Amino acid sequence: MIEVTATPEASGWTCHVNVEDAGRTVSEHIVRATTQDLESLSPGARVEDLVRRSFEFLLERESPQSILRTFTLADISLYFPEYASVIGRK
């Protein structure tokens, strides 16, 4: 299960993400998302939904413990160039 809590900021949001398995927290992350990220990757969506889908994308490719503890949504494309096109289709 992926739990996302977003806190609004001047340029976007800081999202606290907990990845849980069988009711226990497996990993915790801080993800920064800008309004531009939301508009370009998932227009009209809630930031929590975009971050959750982004974590689903990451978890299909690596373990929760391998995901950076702090990053921006834009950072994902540095490691996975297909990220924007995959997320845009969901």
C-alpha positions in Angstrom: 0.0 0.0 0.0 1.2 3.5 -0.8 0.1 6.3 1.4 0.7 9.9 0.2 0.1 13.1 2.2 0.7 16.4 0.3 1.5 19.7 1.8 1.1 22.8 -0.5 4.0 25.1 -0.9 4.6 28.2 -3.1 5.9 26.3 -6.1 4.0 23.0 -5.6 3.9 20.4 -2.9 6.0 18.4 -0.6 4.6 14.9 -0.4 5.3 12.4 2.4 5.1 8.9 1.1 4.9 5.7 3.2 5.2 2.3 1.4 3.6 -0.4 3.6 3.4 -4.1 3.4 1.1 -6.2 5.6 0.3 -3.2 7.8 3.9 -2.2 8.5 5.9 0.6 7.0 8.6 -0.6 4.6 10.0 2.7 3.6 9.4 6.4 3.9 10.1 9.1 1.3 9.8 12.8 0.7 8.9 13.8 -2.9 8.7 17.3 -4.2 6.2 18.0 -7.0 5.8 21.3 -8.8 2.7 22.7 -10.4 4.5 22.3 -13.8 5.0 18.5 -13.0 1.3 18.1 -12.4 0.3 20.0 -15.5 2.7 18.2 -17.8 2.4 14.7 -16.4 -1.2 14.4 -15.4 -3.3 17.5 -16.1 -6.4 17.8 -14.0 -5.2 15.1 -11.5 -4.7 15.5 -7.8 -1.0 15.6 -6.8 -1.5 12.7 -4.4 -2.7 10.5 -7.3 0.3 11.5 -9.5 2.7 10.7 -6.7 1.0 7.4 -5.9 1.1 6.4 -9.6 4.8 7.4 -9.7 5.5 5.1 -6.8 3.7 2.3 -8.5 5.9 2.9 -11.5 9.0 2.9 -9.4 8.0 -0.2 -7.4 7.5 -2.1 -10.7 11.2 -1.5 -11.3 12.9 -1.6 -7.9 12.4 -2.5 -4.3 11.0 0.1 -1.8 14.4 0.2 0.0 16.1 1.1 -3.3 14.0 4.2 -4.0 15.7 7.4 -3.0 14.5 8.8 0.3 14.2 12.4 -1.0 13.7 13.4 -4.6 11.6 15.4 -7.1 9.2 13.9 -9.6 11.5 15.3 -12.3 14.4 13.2 -10.9 12.6 10.0 -11.9 13.2 10.7 -15.6 16.9 10.9 -14.9 16.9 7.2 -13.9 14.0 6.0 -16.0 13.7 7.9 -19.3 10.3 6.3 -20.1 8.7 7.7 -16.9 6.9 10.7 -18.5 5.4 8.7 -21.4 4.3 5.8 -19.1 2.7 8.1 -16.5 1.1 10.1 -19.2 -0.7 7.0 -20.5 -2.2 6.0 -17.1 
